[in-house]
């Protein structure tokens, strides 16, 4: 591979890692249902289940063998695992040699185009033969760590930006709701008839009382509320209502 920065080297992928595929043991859903536990059971694209035992213990990178997103690089085909876990036969188990950080290996595996190396007619499959054709560029270990730190920082900023973008539709809906509530409130206020200009039953009752007694004072209840007669509605005519607005 030409054009590499000074100090970088190249190496066949299978020479840069230890491959532990021979230790894989697949379990079907029925078998896993009888062995529920706390240990992760991983597949091609991530966590599948939890069972009662483990095969691997340490830091590894899992690379999809079949069923991976080889034609969708934005989704990734490799992920890191650590601790005690089990893996089925749909993922390759890689462990970097020397001081290579597992995350550097994972970033690199997710950065290349795997389509020239996969086979299969109905389902893309990355075999060990396909992996043997791949060459990995290797900077010095200190630079590998710097690359990992930089990519981690960018990934964190990307995740925060994605979270902020996901909040936008909710904020828009809240803003639209606030605008609608304010609009309806303004319409309601503008359509209300001022009480001073309303001459309803209460006002007419007050006028008749004033004419009869030579006074402009409104008749009041014992509690101090103005009295008004309800409009004629059958047997309810002449009942007295309290109104709260003077």
MOMODA-V261277 format. One record per backbone hydrogen bond with DSSP energy under -0.5 kcal/mol. NH is the residue of the N-H (numbers start at 1). CO is the residue of the C=O. E is the energy in kcal/mol with one decimal. If there is no record, write none. Layout:
NH;CO;E / NH;CO;E
This chain:
8;5;-1.9 / 9;138;-2.4 / 11;136;-1.9 / 13;134;-2.8 / 15;12;-1.6 / 16;12;-1.0 / 16;13;-1.1 / 17;13;-0.8 / 18;95;-2.8 / 20;18;-0.5 / 20;93;-2.6 / 23;20;-1.7 / 24;21;-1.8 / 25;87;-1.3 / 32;28;-2.5 / 33;29;-2.0 / 34;30;-1.0 / 34;31;-0.5 / 35;32;-1.5 / 36;33;-0.5 / 37;50;-0.7 / 39;51;-2.5 / 40;84;-0.6 / 41;49;-3.1 / 42;40;-0.5 / 42;86;-3.0 / 43;46;-2.8 / 46;43;-0.6 / 48;41;-2.9 / 49;41;-1.7 / 51;39;-2.7 / 52;35;-1.6 / 55;85;-2.2 / 56;85;-2.6 / 58;83;-1.7 / 60;58;-0.5 / 60;81;-2.7 / 61;94;-2.8 / 62;79;-3.0 / 63;92;-2.1 / 64;77;-2.6 / 65;90;-2.6 / 66;90;-0.9 / 67;124;-1.3 / 69;76;-0.5 / 70;68;-1.3 / 72;69;-1.5 / 75;72;-2.2 / 76;72;-0.6 / 76;73;-0.7 / 79;62;-2.0 / 81;60;-2.3 / 83;58;-0.9 / 85;56;-2.1 / 86;40;-2.6 / 88;42;-2.3 / 91;88;-0.8 / 92;63;-3.9 / 94;61;-2.9 / 94;92;-0.7 / 95;18;-1.8 / 97;16;-2.4 / 100;97;-1.4 / 104;101;-0.6 / 105;101;-1.7 / 106;102;-2.4 / 107;103;-2.9 / 108;104;-2.4 / 109;105;-2.6 / 110;106;-1.7 / 111;108;-1.4 / 112;108;-0.9 / 114;112;-0.7 / 117;114;-2.1 / 118;114;-0.9 / 118;115;-0.7 / 119;125;-2.8 / 125;119;-2.7 / 126;65;-4.2 / 127;125;-0.8 / 131;127;-2.1 / 132;128;-1.8 / 133;130;-1.2 / 134;131;-1.6 / 136;11;-3.2 / 138;9;-3.8 / 139;137;-0.5 / 143;140;-0.5 / 144;140;-2.3 / 145;141;-2.3 / 146;142;-1.7 / 147;143;-2.6 / 148;144;-2.3 / 149;145;-2.5 / 150;146;-2.4 / 151;147;-2.6 / 152;148;-2.7 / 153;149;-2.1 / 154;150;-2.3 / 155;151;-2.7 / 156;152;-2.4 / 157;153;-2.2 / 158;154;-2.5 / 159;155;-2.4 / 160;156;-2.2 / 161;157;-2.5 / 162;158;-2.5 / 163;159;-2.3 / 164;160;-2.2 / 165;161;-2.3 / 166;162;-2.2 / 167;163;-0.9 / 167;164;-0.6 / 168;164;-0.8 / 168;165;-0.8 / 169;165;-0.6 / 171;167;-2.2 / 172;168;-2.8 / 173;169;-2.2 / 174;170;-2.3 / 175;171;-2.5 / 176;172;-2.8 / 177;173;-2.4 / 178;174;-2.3 / 179;175;-2.5 / 180;176;-2.5 / 181;177;-2.5 / 182;178;-2.3 / 183;179;-2.6 / 184;180;-2.7 / 185;181;-2.1 / 186;182;-2.4 / 187;183;-2.5 / 188;184;-2.4 / 189;185;-2.3 / 190;186;-2.5 / 191;187;-1.6 / 192;188;-0.7 / 192;189;-0.8 / 197;194;-1.3 / 198;195;-1.1 / 199;197;-0.6 / 200;198;-0.7 / 204;200;-2.4 / 205;201;-2.6 / 206;202;-2.2 / 207;203;-2.4 / 208;204;-2.4 / 209;205;-2.0 / 210;206;-2.3 / 211;207;-2.4 / 212;208;-1.9 / 213;209;-1.6 / 214;210;-1.2 / 215;210;-1.6 / 221;225;-2.9 / 224;221;-1.5 / 227;219;-2.3 / 228;241;-0.8 / 230;239;-1.7 / 236;233;-1.6 / 237;234;-1.3 / 238;230;-0.8 / 239;236;-1.6 / 241;228;-1.8 / 243;226;-0.7 / 246;244;-0.5
